[in-house]
Amino acid sequence: MAVGAPLATHLLVTARTAGGLSLFAVDLVFDAVRLPADALLGDEGRAWPSLERACDEGAAAVCAEAVGAMRKVLADTVEHCKQRHQFGQPIGSFQVLQHRMVDMHIELEQAVAARFIGQNAVQLHGGMGMTEELAIGHYFKRLAAVQYEFGSTDYHVARYAELTRA
């Protein structure tokens, strides 16, 4: 599966060369593919370190995307709670909802809880939060996918621990 392929101009492809497994940047159309020398990323036969770095950079980019999505979801939810009225007053004036939005803000600042923020935003929007009509539902679906796109939290914690042992 190639995430974001409709927007991509190239794909990262591993292929066996005389030097071993190598990593290449390839145009999207695979039809009698012959690659120029400058399509090789890194050293020939050393695809794994290059691929590992590409995955690390991809994970960092997806984390930045998630933080941006969380900021948008939180801002839209705060605005929604100011505008939506129940019992003759904005629902944002209800202390219990204020507490939830504060919790969302704290999690955002810690930048570790995309799913928490997405779930709370959808709940505070009610049934409208999951419709195609509102951006909240789209952001929530993307945040849910981002959480596991480059591995689970446990995978990244274990990998970080392994990399920092030396």
ROBALO-456046 format. One record per residue (C-alpha): x negated, y negated, z negated; residue number from 1; residue in three letters. Coordinates in steps of 0.02 Angstrom, whole numbers. Example, Ala and Ser with C-alpha at 12.3 -4.5 7.8 and 13.67 -1.06 7.14 Angstrom:
<nodes>
[[-615 225 -390] 1 "ALA"]
[[-684 53 -357] 2 "SER"]
</nodes>
This chain:
<nodes>
[[0 0 0] 1 "MET"]
[[-66 -172 45] 2 "ALA"]
[[5 -301 -76] 3 "VAL"]
[[32 -467 12] 4 "GLY"]
[[-1 -393 184] 5 "ALA"]
[[129 -504 269] 6 "PRO"]
[[27 -656 217] 7 "LEU"]
[[-145 -581 240] 8 "ALA"]
[[-264 -611 384] 9 "THR"]
[[-381 -466 339] 10 "HIS"]
[[-380 -307 237] 11 "LEU"]
[[-519 -230 133] 12 "LEU"]
[[-555 -57 202] 13 "VAL"]
[[-678 75 146] 14 "THR"]
[[-758 179 283] 15 "ALA"]
[[-898 306 293] 16 "ARG"]
[[-1052 243 384] 17 "THR"]
[[-1224 317 413] 18 "ALA"]
[[-1275 239 246] 19 "GLY"]
[[-1125 309 151] 20 "GLY"]
[[-961 234 94] 21 "LEU"]
[[-954 50 145] 22 "SER"]
[[-830 -91 122] 23 "LEU"]
[[-766 -196 268] 24 "PHE"]
[[-653 -346 297] 25 "ALA"]
[[-540 -293 443] 26 "VAL"]
[[-412 -385 550] 27 "ASP"]
[[-236 -325 515] 28 "LEU"]
[[-211 -233 678] 29 "VAL"]
[[-289 -59 680] 30 "PHE"]
[[-304 -15 863] 31 "ASP"]
[[-468 62 921] 32 "ALA"]
[[-556 -35 782] 33 "VAL"]
[[-738 -78 811] 34 "ARG"]
[[-812 -193 682] 35 "LEU"]
[[-949 -322 703] 36 "PRO"]
[[-1095 -316 581] 37 "ALA"]
[[-1030 -468 486] 38 "ASP"]
[[-872 -372 438] 39 "ALA"]
[[-979 -271 314] 40 "LEU"]
[[-956 -336 137] 41 "LEU"]
[[-1107 -308 27] 42 "GLY"]
[[-1238 -176 65] 43 "ASP"]
[[-1204 -29 178] 44 "GLU"]
[[-1167 129 79] 45 "GLY"]
[[-1128 31 -80] 46 "ARG"]
[[-940 9 -63] 47 "ALA"]
[[-900 51 -243] 48 "TRP"]
[[-989 -99 -325] 49 "PRO"]
[[-919 -214 -190] 50 "SER"]
[[-744 -142 -210] 51 "LEU"]
[[-758 -154 -399] 52 "GLU"]
[[-803 -338 -384] 53 "ARG"]
[[-661 -368 -261] 54 "ALA"]
[[-539 -287 -383] 55 "CYS"]
[[-607 -392 -527] 56 "ASP"]
[[-586 -551 -425] 57 "GLU"]
[[-413 -494 -370] 58 "GLY"]
[[-363 -461 -551] 59 "ALA"]
[[-424 -634 -601] 60 "ALA"]
[[-323 -713 -459] 61 "ALA"]
[[-167 -615 -507] 62 "VAL"]
[[-189 -670 -689] 63 "CYS"]
[[-195 -851 -631] 64 "ALA"]
[[-38 -820 -527] 65 "GLU"]
[[49 -745 -679] 66 "ALA"]
[[5 -894 -789] 67 "VAL"]
[[74 -1012 -657] 68 "GLY"]
[[233 -908 -643] 69 "ALA"]
[[252 -904 -832] 70 "MET"]
[[235 -1094 -842] 71 "ARG"]
[[369 -1114 -707] 72 "LYS"]
[[487 -988 -788] 73 "VAL"]
[[468 -1071 -958] 74 "LEU"]
[[494 -1247 -889] 75 "ALA"]
[[648 -1191 -791] 76 "ASP"]
[[718 -1105 -945] 77 "THR"]
[[694 -1258 -1056] 78 "VAL"]
[[780 -1365 -924] 79 "GLU"]
[[922 -1239 -908] 80 "HIS"]
[[948 -1237 -1096] 81 "CYS"]
[[959 -1428 -1096] 82 "LYS"]
[[1091 -1428 -958] 83 "GLN"]
[[1199 -1275 -1001] 84 "ARG"]
[[1335 -1314 -1128] 85 "HIS"]
[[1427 -1199 -1249] 86 "GLN"]
[[1544 -1257 -1386] 87 "PHE"]
[[1527 -1435 -1323] 88 "GLY"]
[[1338 -1448 -1341] 89 "GLN"]
[[1182 -1397 -1244] 90 "PRO"]
[[1130 -1218 -1285] 91 "ILE"]
[[954 -1287 -1309] 92 "GLY"]
[[1016 -1370 -1468] 93 "SER"]
[[1046 -1199 -1548] 94 "PHE"]
[[905 -1161 -1667] 95 "GLN"]
[[896 -976 -1623] 96 "VAL"]
[[866 -1018 -1439] 97 "LEU"]
[[739 -1151 -1486] 98 "GLN"]
[[644 -1018 -1584] 99 "HIS"]
[[644 -902 -1433] 100 "ARG"]
[[578 -1038 -1320] 101 "MET"]
[[442 -1080 -1446] 102 "VAL"]
[[395 -896 -1450] 103 "ASP"]
[[386 -898 -1259] 104 "MET"]
[[275 -1052 -1266] 105 "HIS"]
[[158 -972 -1391] 106 "ILE"]
[[145 -815 -1284] 107 "GLU"]
[[112 -921 -1131] 108 "LEU"]
[[-30 -1011 -1220] 109 "GLU"]
[[-104 -843 -1265] 110 "GLN"]
[[-80 -795 -1081] 111 "ALA"]
[[-56 -613 -1120] 112 "VAL"]
[[132 -586 -1110] 113 "ALA"]
[[201 -613 -936] 114 "ALA"]
[[335 -482 -961] 115 "ARG"]
[[390 -556 -1129] 116 "PHE"]
[[413 -728 -1053] 117 "ILE"]
[[500 -660 -898] 118 "GLY"]
[[620 -554 -1000] 119 "GLN"]
[[665 -696 -1117] 120 "ASN"]
[[689 -818 -973] 121 "ALA"]
[[809 -697 -888] 122 "VAL"]
[[904 -669 -1051] 123 "GLN"]
[[920 -855 -1088] 124 "LEU"]
[[987 -883 -912] 125 "HIS"]
[[1115 -745 -938] 126 "GLY"]
[[1176 -646 -787] 127 "GLY"]
[[1119 -784 -670] 128 "MET"]
[[938 -747 -717] 129 "GLY"]
[[932 -592 -607] 130 "MET"]
[[1022 -660 -455] 131 "THR"]
[[938 -698 -290] 132 "GLU"]
[[1005 -875 -308] 133 "GLU"]
[[886 -927 -448] 134 "LEU"]
[[697 -925 -441] 135 "ALA"]
[[692 -851 -618] 136 "ILE"]
[[741 -678 -554] 137 "GLY"]
[[607 -682 -418] 138 "HIS"]
[[474 -737 -542] 139 "TYR"]
[[527 -605 -667] 140 "PHE"]
[[513 -466 -537] 141 "LYS"]
[[340 -528 -485] 142 "ARG"]
[[281 -543 -666] 143 "LEU"]
[[340 -365 -700] 144 "ALA"]
[[239 -303 -550] 145 "ALA"]
[[85 -409 -593] 146 "VAL"]
[[71 -328 -763] 147 "GLN"]
[[10 -165 -685] 148 "TYR"]
[[-56 -221 -516] 149 "GLU"]
[[-241 -193 -555] 150 "PHE"]
[[-219 -72 -700] 151 "GLY"]
[[-138 -73 -871] 152 "SER"]
[[-191 -180 -1018] 153 "THR"]
[[-270 -24 -1097] 154 "ASP"]
[[-372 7 -938] 155 "TYR"]
[[-440 -171 -937] 156 "HIS"]
[[-479 -171 -1123] 157 "VAL"]
[[-572 -6 -1106] 158 "ALA"]
[[-665 -69 -952] 159 "ARG"]
[[-714 -230 -1040] 160 "TYR"]
[[-775 -133 -1191] 161 "ALA"]
[[-880 -22 -1078] 162 "GLU"]
[[-955 -171 -984] 163 "LEU"]
[[-1001 -263 -1144] 164 "THR"]
[[-1086 -118 -1233] 165 "ARG"]
[[-1252 -148 -1148] 166 "ALA"]
</nodes>
